[in-house]
Amino acid sequence: VPRPERAHHCHVCNVCVLRMDHHCPWIRNCVGFRNHKFFLLLVMYSALAAFLGLLTSMTDLVTCIRMLMFDQDISQHPLRVQLSDMIVFFVFGLLALFFLALLTPMVTTHFPLACQNVTSIESHYDSAIDTNPFDQEGSFGNIRQIFGVFGPDWIFPVQPLRPLSDGVTFQRGAGSDSGDSGSEDEEAASARGK
């Protein structure tokens, strides 16, 4: 059986993964054709949640830190904050900052690769981005290869309602050297229709 294009063998999971992006130790699984959308949404939503949590509690965090650092009398403060509340706020701020620091590099690495329709593995090839045969000539077209046809399912962690690929063959961009603008199945179907 020939290996499907863009498939790779994961030595950690010991399986062949369609359109393999990488093996992720955080989710203890490979990121590939079937779960790449879920991975991107998880990373983006988690980073957004950490950022919004930090942003919306910033004034309270600054107040609590000031009170803890400068040893102000807590009972005299107009908010009537207890020491346990301040510690909880401080721990929350540290956790939000920690997750934001971990997730920001993941977002800034994986989202641009998705916008170029390049996997993490393919990005290590010498000429992956210069001569990417799968580039759909635009970020929107490239994101569609992962998220499917644009629709409300893009923002939810569900399988794409209208995927653009079967995971075995992938649409070639207009600039690919083979001149193939679709999968072999599409060519066979059009040949039968003539």
N, CA and C atoms as an extended XYZ file, in Angstrom:
582
Properties=species:S:1:pos:R:3:atomname:S:1:resname:S:1:resid:I:1 pbc="F F F"
N         0.845       -1.168        0.000 N   VAL     1
C         0.000        0.000        0.000 CA  VAL     1
C         0.897        1.241        0.000 C   VAL     1
N         0.703        2.151       -0.948 N   PRO     2
C         1.530        3.367       -0.976 CA  PRO     2
C         1.174        4.309        0.176 C   PRO     2
N         2.159        5.037        0.607 N   ARG     3
C         1.960        5.996        1.694 CA  ARG     3
C         1.185        7.198        1.155 C   ARG     3
N         0.119        7.622        1.856 N   PRO     4
C        -0.615        8.816        1.423 CA  PRO     4
C         0.280       10.056        1.499 C   PRO     4
N         0.033       11.029        0.601 N   GLU     5
C         0.849       12.236        0.633 CA  GLU     5
C         0.650       12.967        1.959 C   GLU     5
N         1.712       13.559        2.457 N   ARG     6
C         1.749       14.329        3.696 CA  ARG     6
C         1.575       13.476        4.947 C   ARG     6
N         1.536       12.155        4.831 N   ALA     7
C         1.431       11.267        5.988 CA  ALA     7
C         2.830       10.950        6.505 C   ALA     7
N         2.931       10.763        7.819 N   HIS     8
C         4.209       10.420        8.439 CA  HIS     8
C         3.960        9.409        9.550 C   HIS     8
N         4.990        8.670        9.859 N   HIS     9
C         4.906        7.701       10.950 CA  HIS     9
C         5.377        8.363       12.234 C   HIS     9
N         4.570        8.258       13.276 N   CYS    10
C         4.943        8.797       14.587 CA  CYS    10
C         5.624        7.684       15.372 C   CYS    10
N         6.848        7.933       15.785 N   HIS    11
C         7.598        6.930       16.537 CA  HIS    11
C         7.157        6.857       17.994 C   HIS    11
N         6.483        7.875       18.483 N   VAL    12
C         5.993        7.856       19.859 CA  VAL    12
C         4.705        7.040       19.936 C   VAL    12
N         3.758        7.336       19.046 N   CYS    13
C         2.466        6.630       19.038 CA  CYS    13
C         2.531        5.311       18.269 C   CYS    13
N         3.536        5.184       17.423 N   ASN    14
C         3.735        4.007       16.575 CA  ASN    14
C         2.567        3.794       15.609 C   ASN    14
N         2.093        4.888       14.999 N   VAL    15
C         1.037        4.832       13.994 CA  VAL    15
C         1.385        5.770       12.846 C   VAL    15
N         0.755        5.526       11.704 N   CYS    16
C         0.878        6.422       10.565 CA  CYS    16
C        -0.229        7.471       10.688 C   CYS    16
N         0.143        8.749       10.621 N   VAL    17
C        -0.807        9.841       10.826 CA  VAL    17
C        -0.979       10.611        9.519 C   VAL    17
N        -2.220       10.743        9.060 N   LEU    18
C        -2.515       11.502        7.853 CA  LEU    18
C        -2.251       12.985        8.102 C   LEU    18
N        -1.590       13.639        7.164 N   ARG    19
C        -1.247       15.065        7.240 CA  ARG    19
C        -0.698       15.409        8.620 C   ARG    19
N         0.313       14.650        9.026 N   MET    20
C         0.865       14.812       10.375 CA  MET    20
C         1.523       16.174       10.527 C   MET    20
N         1.160       16.882       11.601 N   ASP    21
C         1.768       18.159       11.925 CA  ASP    21
C         2.892       17.947       12.935 C   ASP    21
N         2.586       17.315       14.059 N   HIS    22
C         3.601       17.035       15.076 CA  HIS    22
C         3.010       16.121       16.139 C   HIS    22
N         3.880       15.556       16.958 N   HIS    23
C         3.421       14.831       18.136 CA  HIS    23
C         3.432       15.820       19.290 C   HIS    23
N         2.311       15.992       19.932 N   CYS    24
C         2.170       16.993       20.987 CA  CYS    24
C         2.202       16.329       22.363 C   CYS    24
N         3.199       16.644       23.172 N   PRO    25
C         3.241       16.047       24.518 CA  PRO    25
C         2.159       16.603       25.441 C   PRO    25
N         1.619       17.793       25.140 N   TRP    26
C         0.603       18.397       26.000 CA  TRP    26
C        -0.723       17.657       25.916 C   TRP    26
N        -1.062       17.158       24.733 N   ILE    27
C        -2.312       16.408       24.590 CA  ILE    27
C        -2.051       14.903       24.494 C   ILE    27
N        -0.770       14.526       24.566 N   ARG    28
C        -0.345       13.122       24.498 CA  ARG    28
C        -0.919       12.420       23.274 C   ARG    28
N        -0.781       13.083       22.125 N   ASN    29
C        -1.327       12.537       20.887 CA  ASN    29
C        -0.668       13.235       19.716 C   ASN    29
N        -0.830       12.666       18.544 N   CYS    30
C        -0.327       13.302       17.332 CA  CYS    30
C        -1.359       14.295       16.824 C   CYS    30
N        -0.878       15.392       16.278 N   VAL    31
C        -1.752       16.373       15.642 CA  VAL    31
C        -1.640       16.136       14.142 C   VAL    31
N        -2.772       15.846       13.538 N   GLY    32
C        -2.775       15.552       12.111 CA  GLY    32
C        -4.102       15.919       11.478 C   GLY    32
N        -4.427       15.246       10.407 N   PHE    33
C        -5.610       15.579        9.610 CA  PHE    33
C        -6.890       15.596       10.444 C   PHE    33
N        -7.093       14.610       11.286 N   ARG    34
C        -8.351       14.472       12.014 CA  ARG    34
C        -8.503       15.410       13.215 C   ARG    34
N        -7.407       15.941       13.744 N   ASN    35
C        -7.541       16.776       14.942 CA  ASN    35
C        -6.754       18.090       14.879 C   ASN    35
N        -6.263       18.475       13.709 N   HIS    36
C        -5.506       19.723       13.599 CA  HIS    36
C        -6.386       20.928       13.927 C   HIS    36
N        -7.621       20.914       13.463 N   LYS    37
C        -8.556       22.007       13.771 CA  LYS    37
C        -8.766       22.110       15.280 C   LYS    37
N        -8.956       20.975       15.949 N   PHE    38
C        -9.177       20.972       17.394 CA  PHE    38
C        -7.957       21.526       18.133 C   PHE    38
N        -6.773       21.148       17.670 N   PHE    39
C        -5.547       21.635       18.304 CA  PHE    39
C        -5.427       23.153       18.170 C   PHE    39
N        -5.658       23.664       16.960 N   LEU    40
C        -5.570       25.115       16.753 CA  LEU    40
C        -6.607       25.861       17.597 C   LEU    40
N        -7.823       25.359       17.647 N   LEU    41
C        -8.854       26.008       18.460 CA  LEU    41
C        -8.496       25.954       19.948 C   LEU    41
N        -7.986       24.823       20.411 N   LEU    42
C        -7.592       24.693       21.815 CA  LEU    42
C        -6.528       25.720       22.179 C   LEU    42
N        -5.508       25.832       21.343 N   VAL    43
C        -4.412       26.761       21.625 CA  VAL    43
C        -4.906       28.205       21.558 C   VAL    43
N        -5.683       28.546       20.531 N   MET    44
C        -6.158       29.926       20.392 CA  MET    44
C        -7.137       30.301       21.504 C   MET    44
N        -8.102       29.433       21.801 N   TYR    45
C        -9.076       29.747       22.848 CA  TYR    45
C        -8.430       29.791       24.226 C   TYR    45
N        -7.475       28.915       24.495 N   SER    46
C        -6.797       28.916       25.794 CA  SER    46
C        -5.960       30.181       25.966 C   SER    46
N        -5.244       30.578       24.923 N   ALA    47
C        -4.463       31.814       24.997 CA  ALA    47
C        -5.381       33.020       25.161 C   ALA    47
N        -6.489       33.024       24.449 N   LEU    48
C        -7.456       34.117       24.571 CA  LEU    48
C        -8.053       34.173       25.980 C   LEU    48
N        -8.381       33.018       26.550 N   ALA    49
C        -8.939       32.978       27.904 CA  ALA    49
C        -7.926       33.486       28.927 C   ALA    49
N        -6.669       33.083       28.786 N   ALA    50
C        -5.636       33.551       29.716 CA  ALA    50
C        -5.448       35.062       29.585 C   ALA    50
N        -5.438       35.556       28.353 N   PHE    51
C        -5.265       36.992       28.121 CA  PHE    51
C        -6.439       37.784       28.694 C   PHE    51
N        -7.670       37.348       28.404 N   LEU    52
C        -8.850       38.059       28.904 CA  LEU    52
C        -8.943       37.989       30.425 C   LEU    52
N        -8.610       36.852       30.998 N   GLY    53
C        -8.620       36.727       32.449 CA  GLY    53
C        -7.636       37.674       33.102 C   GLY    53
N        -6.456       37.759       32.518 N   LEU    54
C        -5.436       38.670       33.043 CA  LEU    54
C        -5.859       40.129       32.848 C   LEU    54
N        -6.402       40.434       31.688 N   LEU    55
C        -6.810       41.802       31.379 CA  LEU    55
C        -7.952       42.287       32.280 C   LEU    55
N        -8.964       41.451       32.452 N   THR    56
C       -10.133       41.881       33.226 CA  THR    56
C        -9.872       41.947       34.729 C   THR    56
N        -8.866       41.255       35.194 N   SER    57
C        -8.570       41.294       36.632 CA  SER    57
C        -7.328       42.127       36.951 C   SER    57
N        -6.814       42.828       35.955 N   MET    58
C        -5.556       43.559       36.145 CA  MET    58
C        -5.649       44.603       37.261 C   MET    58
N        -6.702       45.377       37.312 N   THR    59
C        -6.793       46.418       38.347 CA  THR    59
C        -6.845       45.799       39.747 C   THR    59
N        -7.612       44.711       39.891 N   ASP    60
C        -7.674       44.039       41.187 CA  ASP    60
C        -6.340       43.386       41.538 C   ASP    60
N        -5.669       42.838       40.536 N   LEU    61
C        -4.356       42.238       40.779 CA  LEU    61
C        -3.354       43.281       41.260 C   LEU    61
N        -3.349       44.426       40.602 N   VAL    62
C        -2.424       45.494       40.991 CA  VAL    62
C        -2.729       45.959       42.413 C   VAL    62
N        -4.009       46.097       42.742 N   THR    63
C        -4.402       46.507       44.092 CA  THR    63
C        -3.941       45.485       45.127 C   THR    63
N        -4.176       44.220       44.851 N   CYS    64
C        -3.775       43.165       45.791 CA  CYS    64
C        -2.264       43.100       45.954 C   CYS    64
N        -1.543       43.225       44.860 N   ILE    65
C        -0.081       43.179       44.936 CA  ILE    65
C         0.436       44.373       45.727 C   ILE    65
N        -0.146       45.536       45.477 N   ARG    66
C         0.262       46.728       46.227 CA  ARG    66
C         0.038       46.545       47.729 C   ARG    66
N        -1.120       46.011       48.058 N   MET    67
C        -1.436       45.812       49.476 CA  MET    67
C        -0.510       44.781       50.116 C   MET    67
N        -0.183       43.712       49.370 N   LEU    68
C         0.718       42.697       49.913 CA  LEU    68
C         2.156       43.211       50.019 C   LEU    68
N         2.596       43.948       49.003 N   MET    69
C         3.991       44.406       48.964 CA  MET    69
C         4.258       45.540       49.959 C   MET    69
N         3.318       46.434       50.087 N   PHE    70
C         3.557       47.607       50.925 CA  PHE    70
C         2.915       47.467       52.305 C   PHE    70
N         2.422       46.261       52.596 N   ASP    71
C         1.934       45.913       53.927 CA  ASP    71
C         0.913       46.925       54.451 C   ASP    71
N        -0.028       47.272       53.575 N   GLN    72
C        -1.077       48.203       53.986 CA  GLN    72
C        -2.084       47.477       54.875 C   GLN    72
N        -2.786       48.224       55.659 N   ASP    73
C        -3.800       47.655       56.539 CA  ASP    73
C        -5.005       47.228       55.693 C   ASP    73
N        -5.230       45.942       55.634 N   ILE    74
C        -6.286       45.390       54.789 CA  ILE    74
C        -7.669       45.798       55.290 C   ILE    74
N        -7.835       45.855       56.582 N   SER    75
C        -9.159       46.157       57.133 CA  SER    75
C        -9.611       47.581       56.825 C   SER    75
N        -8.667       48.492       56.539 N   GLN    76
C        -9.010       49.877       56.245 CA  GLN    76
C        -9.307       50.121       54.766 C   GLN    76
N        -9.049       49.109       53.917 N   HIS    77
C        -9.268       49.282       52.472 CA  HIS    77
C       -10.761       49.293       52.171 C   HIS    77
N       -11.216       50.194       51.249 N   PRO    78
C       -12.655       50.293       50.940 CA  PRO    78
C       -13.242       49.008       50.348 C   PRO    78
N       -12.428       48.169       49.723 N   LEU    79
C       -12.943       46.924       49.141 CA  LEU    79
C       -13.175       45.853       50.204 C   LEU    79
N       -12.602       46.025       51.366 N   ARG    80
C       -12.691       45.050       52.462 CA  ARG    80
C       -12.267       43.667       51.987 C   ARG    80
N       -11.113       43.614       51.393 N   VAL    81
C       -10.569       42.376       50.858 CA  VAL    81
C        -9.859       41.628       51.979 C   VAL    81
N       -10.095       40.344       52.040 N   GLN    82
C        -9.412       39.519       53.029 CA  GLN    82
C        -8.104       39.013       52.447 C   GLN    82
N        -7.196       38.612       53.311 N   LEU    83
C        -5.888       38.126       52.877 CA  LEU    83
C        -6.026       36.898       51.988 C   LEU    83
N        -6.947       36.007       52.293 N   SER    84
C        -7.140       34.807       51.464 CA  SER    84
C        -7.586       35.185       50.051 C   SER    84
N        -8.430       36.214       49.918 N   ASP    85
C        -8.860       36.673       48.590 CA  ASP    85
C        -7.682       37.226       47.792 C   ASP    85
N        -6.829       37.963       48.474 N   MET    86
C        -5.660       38.525       47.784 CA  MET    86
C        -4.719       37.433       47.313 C   MET    86
N        -4.542       36.409       48.113 N   ILE    87
C        -3.661       35.293       47.717 CA  ILE    87
C        -4.258       34.557       46.526 C   ILE    87
N        -5.572       34.349       46.544 N   VAL    88
C        -6.232       33.691       45.407 CA  VAL    88
C        -6.061       34.520       44.137 C   VAL    88
N        -6.244       35.838       44.234 N   PHE    89
C        -6.050       36.717       43.069 CA  PHE    89
C        -4.610       36.641       42.564 C   PHE    89
N        -3.671       36.649       43.483 N   PHE    90
C        -2.264       36.597       43.115 CA  PHE    90
C        -1.926       35.279       42.405 C   PHE    90
N        -2.416       34.156       42.934 N   VAL    91
C        -2.186       32.846       42.307 CA  VAL    91
C        -2.849       32.796       40.933 C   VAL    91
N        -4.078       33.317       40.830 N   PHE    92
C        -4.756       33.363       39.531 CA  PHE    92
C        -3.936       34.160       38.517 C   PHE    92
N        -3.428       35.319       38.932 N   GLY    93
C        -2.618       36.143       38.029 CA  GLY    93
C        -1.370       35.424       37.568 C   GLY    93
N        -0.711       34.714       38.488 N   LEU    94
C         0.490       33.953       38.115 CA  LEU    94
C         0.157       32.826       37.141 C   LEU    94
N        -0.950       32.109       37.406 N   LEU    95
C        -1.345       31.021       36.500 CA  LEU    95
C        -1.722       31.552       35.115 C   LEU    95
N        -2.480       32.626       35.071 N   ALA    96
C        -2.868       33.206       33.780 CA  ALA    96
C        -1.635       33.665       33.008 C   ALA    96
N        -0.702       34.291       33.702 N   LEU    97
C         0.534       34.741       33.064 CA  LEU    97
C         1.368       33.558       32.580 C   LEU    97
N         1.424       32.508       33.376 N   PHE    98
C         2.165       31.301       33.013 CA  PHE    98
C         1.583       30.660       31.753 C   PHE    98
N         0.246       30.478       31.723 N   PHE    99
C        -0.384       29.875       30.548 CA  PHE    99
C        -0.246       30.766       29.319 C   PHE    99
N        -0.345       32.057       29.508 N   LEU   100
C        -0.167       32.977       28.383 CA  LEU   100
C         1.253       32.895       27.837 C   LEU   100
N         2.224       32.777       28.726 N   ALA   101
C         3.623       32.653       28.289 CA  ALA   101
C         3.861       31.333       27.555 C   ALA   101
N         3.180       30.264       27.943 N   LEU   102
C         3.325       28.980       27.251 CA  LEU   102
C         2.584       28.952       25.917 C   LEU   102
N         1.411       29.553       25.876 N   LEU   103
C         0.553       29.430       24.700 CA  LEU   103
C         0.856       30.435       23.601 C   LEU   103
N         1.392       31.602       23.949 N   THR   104
C         1.679       32.611       22.929 CA  THR   104
C         2.665       32.100       21.876 C   THR   104
N         3.773       31.455       22.256 N   PRO   105
C         4.655       30.912       21.208 CA  PRO   105
C         3.983       29.831       20.358 C   PRO   105
N         3.080       29.057       20.970 N   MET   106
C         2.387       28.028       20.189 CA  MET   106
C         1.471       28.665       19.145 C   MET   106
N         0.749       29.713       19.542 N   VAL   107
C        -0.133       30.406       18.601 CA  VAL   107
C         0.685       31.051       17.491 C   VAL   107
N         1.769       31.732       17.872 N   THR   108
C         2.573       32.447       16.871 CA  THR   108
C         3.374       31.501       15.988 C   THR   108
N         3.476       30.244       16.355 N   THR   109
C         4.147       29.254       15.506 CA  THR   109
C         3.157       28.527       14.614 C   THR   109
N         2.098       27.991       15.203 N   HIS   110
C         1.207       27.103       14.457 CA  HIS   110
C         0.186       27.828       13.586 C   HIS   110
N        -0.302       28.987       14.001 N   PHE   111
C        -1.279       29.688       13.178 CA  PHE   111
C        -0.669       30.192       11.859 C   PHE   111
N         0.532       30.796       11.857 N   PRO   112
C         1.121       31.178       10.562 CA  PRO   112
C         1.403       29.977        9.653 C   PRO   112
N         1.777       28.844       10.232 N   LEU   113
C         1.986       27.650        9.408 CA  LEU   113
C         0.665       27.205        8.778 C   LEU   113
N        -0.414       27.255        9.554 N   ALA   114
C        -1.733       26.891        9.016 CA  ALA   114
C        -2.142       27.858        7.907 C   ALA   114
N        -1.801       29.137        8.073 N   CYS   115
C        -2.123       30.134        7.040 CA  CYS   115
C        -1.333       29.908        5.758 C   CYS   115
N        -0.241       29.155        5.838 N   GLN   116
C         0.558       28.828        4.655 CA  GLN   116
C         0.280       27.411        4.158 C   GLN   116
N        -0.612       26.679        4.858 N   ASN   117
C        -0.926       25.292        4.531 CA  ASN   117
C         0.332       24.418        4.569 C   ASN   117
N         1.123       24.618        5.599 N   VAL   118
C         2.353       23.864        5.816 CA  VAL   118
C         2.280       23.249        7.203 C   VAL   118
N         2.627       21.987        7.342 N   THR   119
C         2.673       21.365        8.660 CA  THR   119
C         4.008       21.693        9.326 C   THR   119
N         4.093       21.428       10.616 N   SER   120
C         5.349       21.669       11.337 CA  SER   120
C         6.478       20.833       10.754 C   SER   120
N         6.178       19.613       10.373 N   ILE   121
C         7.192       18.741        9.777 CA  ILE   121
C         7.627       19.294        8.433 C   ILE   121
N         6.668       19.706        7.602 N   GLU   122
C         7.006       20.249        6.280 CA  GLU   122
C         7.778       21.553        6.382 C   GLU   122
N         7.591       22.301        7.468 N   SER   123
C         8.314       23.572        7.610 CA  SER   123
C         9.810       23.354        7.795 C   SER   123
N        10.208       22.139        8.169 N   HIS   124
C        11.630       21.840        8.333 CA  HIS   124
C        12.294       21.397        7.033 C   HIS   124
N        11.496       21.164        5.987 N   TYR   125
C        12.077       20.838        4.683 CA  TYR   125
C        12.777       22.079        4.145 C   TYR   125
N        13.793       21.885        3.344 N   ASP   126
C        14.576       23.017        2.851 CA  ASP   126
C        13.750       24.012        2.039 C   ASP   126
N        12.842       23.531        1.210 N   SER   127
C        12.113       24.444        0.319 CA  SER   127
C        10.601       24.367        0.523 C   SER   127
N        10.152       24.107        1.751 N   ALA   128
C         8.725       23.897        1.991 CA  ALA   128
C         7.881       25.129        1.694 C   ALA   128
N         8.299       26.283        2.168 N   ILE   129
C         7.465       27.470        2.014 CA  ILE   129
C         7.673       28.121        0.650 C   ILE   129
N         8.881       27.998        0.092 N   ASP   130
C         9.146       28.592       -1.218 CA  ASP   130
C         8.373       27.891       -2.327 C   ASP   130
N         8.312       26.576       -2.272 N   THR   131
C         7.664       25.815       -3.344 CA  THR   131
C         6.599       24.888       -2.768 C   THR   131
N         5.707       25.426       -1.981 N   ASN   132
C         4.656       24.617       -1.368 CA  ASN   132
C         3.598       24.289       -2.419 C   ASN   132
N         3.478       23.027       -2.822 N   PRO   133
C         2.484       22.676       -3.848 CA  PRO   133
C         1.051       22.733       -3.344 C   PRO   133
N         0.862       22.816       -2.023 N   PHE   134
C        -0.481       22.812       -1.450 CA  PHE   134
C        -0.984       24.210       -1.118 C   PHE   134
N        -0.192       25.227       -1.412 N   ASP   135
C        -0.577       26.612       -1.117 CA  ASP   135
C        -1.769       27.002       -1.982 C   ASP   135
N        -2.827       27.484       -1.344 N   GLN   136
C        -4.046       27.877       -2.054 CA  GLN   136
C        -4.056       29.376       -2.369 C   GLN   136
N        -2.869       29.994       -2.370 N   GLU   137
C        -2.677       31.402       -2.729 CA  GLU   137
C        -3.501       32.338       -1.845 C   GLU   137
N        -3.345       32.192       -0.565 N   GLY   138
C        -4.003       33.075        0.385 CA  GLY   138
C        -4.264       32.374        1.697 C   GLY   138
N        -4.209       33.133        2.767 N   SER   139
C        -4.400       32.558        4.095 CA  SER   139
C        -5.781       31.933        4.256 C   SER   139
N        -6.798       32.590        3.743 N   PHE   140
C        -8.163       32.072        3.891 CA  PHE   140
C        -8.311       30.711        3.212 C   PHE   140
N        -7.799       30.591        1.995 N   GLY   141
C        -7.863       29.315        1.273 CA  GLY   141
C        -7.069       28.231        1.974 C   GLY   141
N        -5.952       28.615        2.576 N   ASN   142
C        -5.128       27.633        3.277 CA  ASN   142
C        -5.781       27.187        4.585 C   ASN   142
N        -6.382       28.105        5.304 N   ILE   143
C        -7.082       27.749        6.544 CA  ILE   143
C        -8.264       26.838        6.246 C   ILE   143
N        -8.896       27.053        5.098 N   ARG   144
C       -10.026       26.201        4.697 CA  ARG   144
C        -9.608       24.740        4.556 C   ARG   144
N        -8.349       24.490        4.228 N   GLN   145
C        -7.876       23.115        4.094 CA  GLN   145
C        -7.912       22.380        5.438 C   GLN   145
N        -7.859       23.115        6.533 N   ILE   146
C        -7.917       22.517        7.873 CA  ILE   146
C        -9.335       22.585        8.438 C   ILE   146
N        -9.991       23.742        8.290 N   PHE   147
C       -11.286       23.984        8.921 CA  PHE   147
C       -12.471       23.608        8.033 C   PHE   147
N       -12.248       23.324        6.757 N   GLY   148
C       -13.332       23.003        5.840 CA  GLY   148
C       -13.929       24.269        5.248 C   GLY   148
N       -15.031       24.112        4.518 N   VAL   149
C       -15.716       25.244        3.910 CA  VAL   149
C       -16.193       26.177        5.026 C   VAL   149
N       -16.035       27.488        4.811 N   PHE   150
C       -16.375       28.460        5.846 CA  PHE   150
C       -17.825       28.335        6.264 C   PHE   150
N       -18.022       28.326        7.572 N   GLY   151
C       -19.363       28.238        8.127 CA  GLY   151
C       -19.316       28.360        9.636 C   GLY   151
N       -20.455       28.225       10.281 N   PRO   152
C       -20.490       28.372       11.739 CA  PRO   152
C       -19.671       27.312       12.471 C   PRO   152
N       -19.401       26.184       11.831 N   ASP   153
C       -18.625       25.132       12.489 CA  ASP   153
C       -17.147       25.513       12.669 C   ASP   153
N       -16.698       26.601       12.065 N   TRP   154
C       -15.300       27.025       12.217 CA  TRP   154
C       -14.965       27.357       13.661 C   TRP   154
N       -15.895       27.921       14.405 N   ILE   155
C       -15.575       28.384       15.757 CA  ILE   155
C       -15.839       27.324       16.819 C   ILE   155
N       -16.419       26.202       16.435 N   PHE   156
C       -16.741       25.152       17.402 CA  PHE   156
C       -15.803       23.957       17.222 C   PHE   156
N       -15.478       23.280       18.326 N   PRO   157
C       -14.606       22.104       18.219 CA  PRO   157
C       -15.377       20.860       17.759 C   PRO   157
N       -15.794       20.893       16.500 N   VAL   158
C       -16.481       19.762       15.871 CA  VAL   158
C       -15.769       19.470       14.553 C   VAL   158
N       -15.952       18.259       14.052 N   GLN   159
C       -15.382       17.926       12.757 CA  GLN   159
C       -15.949       18.890       11.710 C   GLN   159
N       -15.141       19.291       10.722 N   PRO   160
C       -15.668       20.178        9.681 CA  PRO   160
C       -16.898       19.556        9.013 C   PRO   160
N       -17.957       20.350        8.877 N   LEU   161
C       -19.182       19.843        8.261 CA  LEU   161
C       -18.972       19.556        6.780 C   LEU   161
N       -18.147       20.400        6.129 N   ARG   162
C       -17.854       20.213        4.702 CA  ARG   162
C       -16.342       20.268        4.477 C   ARG   162
N       -15.638       19.163        4.773 N   PRO   163
C       -14.178       19.155        4.606 CA  PRO   163
C       -13.795       19.254        3.130 C   PRO   163
N       -12.609       19.775        2.882 N   LEU   164
C       -12.122       19.924        1.509 CA  LEU   164
C       -11.180       18.802        1.095 C   LEU   164
N       -10.886       17.890        2.009 N   SER   165
C        -9.982       16.792        1.692 CA  SER   165
C       -10.421       15.540        2.434 C   SER   165
N        -9.957       14.406        1.935 N   ASP   166
C       -10.234       13.142        2.613 CA  ASP   166
C        -9.074       12.706        3.493 C   ASP   166
N        -8.004       13.510        3.524 N   GLY   167
C        -6.838       13.185        4.337 CA  GLY   167
C        -5.804       12.366        3.602 C   GLY   167
N        -6.161       11.850        2.444 N   VAL   168
C        -5.227       11.042        1.656 CA  VAL   168
C        -4.668       11.860        0.502 C   VAL   168
N        -5.535       12.586       -0.194 N   THR   169
C        -5.097       13.469       -1.280 CA  THR   169
C        -5.489       14.898       -0.925 C   THR   169
N        -4.705       15.835       -1.417 N   PHE   170
C        -4.922       17.233       -1.083 CA  PHE   170
C        -4.909       18.083       -2.341 C   PHE   170
N        -5.752       19.094       -2.334 N   GLN   171
C        -5.843       19.991       -3.477 CA  GLN   171
C        -4.519       20.701       -3.684 C   GLN   171
N        -4.072       20.736       -4.928 N   ARG   172
C        -2.834       21.429       -5.282 CA  ARG   172
C        -3.154       22.871       -5.602 C   ARG   172
N        -2.234       23.750       -5.265 N   GLY   173
C        -2.394       25.162       -5.569 CA  GLY   173
C        -2.157       25.433       -7.035 C   GLY   173
N        -2.563       26.615       -7.492 N   ALA   174
C        -2.407       26.984       -8.900 CA  ALA   174
C        -0.942       27.080       -9.292 C   ALA   174
N        -0.076       27.370       -8.331 N   GLY   175
C         1.344       27.519       -8.630 CA  GLY   175
C         2.150       26.251       -8.503 C   GLY   175
N         1.500       25.099       -8.300 N   SER   176
C         2.278       23.865       -8.133 CA  SER   176
C         2.872       23.450       -9.467 C   SER   176
N         4.033       22.822       -9.396 N   ASP   177
C         4.761       22.467      -10.616 CA  ASP   177
C         4.089       21.359      -11.403 C   ASP   177
N         3.185       20.600      -10.777 N   SER   178
C         2.528       19.531      -11.514 CA  SER   178
C         1.330       20.031      -12.307 C   SER   178
N         0.884       21.264      -11.989 N   GLY   179
C        -0.264       21.816      -12.692 CA  GLY   179
C        -1.578       21.202      -12.248 C   GLY   179
N        -1.533       20.364      -11.243 N   ASP   180
C        -2.722       19.698      -10.746 CA  ASP   180
C        -3.495       20.664       -9.873 C   ASP   180
N        -4.728       20.961      -10.204 N   SER   181
C        -5.522       21.900       -9.415 CA  SER   181
C        -6.494       21.183       -8.502 C   SER   181
N        -6.466       19.872       -8.476 N   GLY   182
C        -7.362       19.118       -7.614 CA  GLY   182
C        -6.793       17.748       -7.352 C   GLY   182
N        -7.544       16.933       -6.699 N   SER   183
C        -7.076       15.589       -6.387 CA  SER   183
C        -7.274       14.684       -7.586 C   SER   183
N        -6.670       13.497       -7.505 N   GLU   184
C        -6.789       12.532       -8.590 CA  GLU   184
C        -8.237       12.086       -8.752 C   GLU   184
N        -8.981       12.023       -7.641 N   ASP   185
C       -10.384       11.619       -7.710 CA  ASP   185
C       -11.200       12.613       -8.528 C   ASP   185
N       -10.928       13.909       -8.361 N   GLU   186
C       -11.655       14.927       -9.118 CA  GLU   186
C       -11.340       14.811      -10.604 C   GLU   186
N       -10.073       14.522      -10.935 N   GLU   187
C        -9.695       14.361      -12.342 CA  GLU   187
C       -10.403       13.153      -12.946 C   GLU   187
N       -10.447       12.048      -12.198 N   ALA   188
C       -11.102       10.836      -12.702 CA  ALA   188
C       -12.594       11.078      -12.906 C   ALA   188
N       -13.211       11.812      -11.983 N   ALA   189
C       -14.655       12.092      -12.099 CA  ALA   189
C       -14.930       12.977      -13.314 C   ALA   189
N       -14.067       13.959      -13.557 N   SER   190
C       -14.288       14.818      -14.720 CA  SER   190
C       -14.019       14.070      -16.019 C   SER   190
N       -13.082       13.112      -16.002 N   ALA   191
C       -12.810       12.329      -17.208 CA  ALA   191
C       -13.977       11.413      -17.524 C   ALA   191
N       -14.608       10.860      -16.488 N   ARG   192
C       -15.764        9.991      -16.711 CA  ARG   192
C       -16.956       10.763      -17.236 C   ARG   192
N       -17.066       12.048      -16.843 N   GLY   193
C       -18.191       12.877      -17.276 CA  GLY   193
C       -18.095       13.322      -18.709 C   GLY   193
N       -16.930       13.217      -19.326 N   LYS   194
C       -16.759       13.677      -20.731 CA  LYS   194
C       -17.217       12.659      -21.723 C   LYS   194
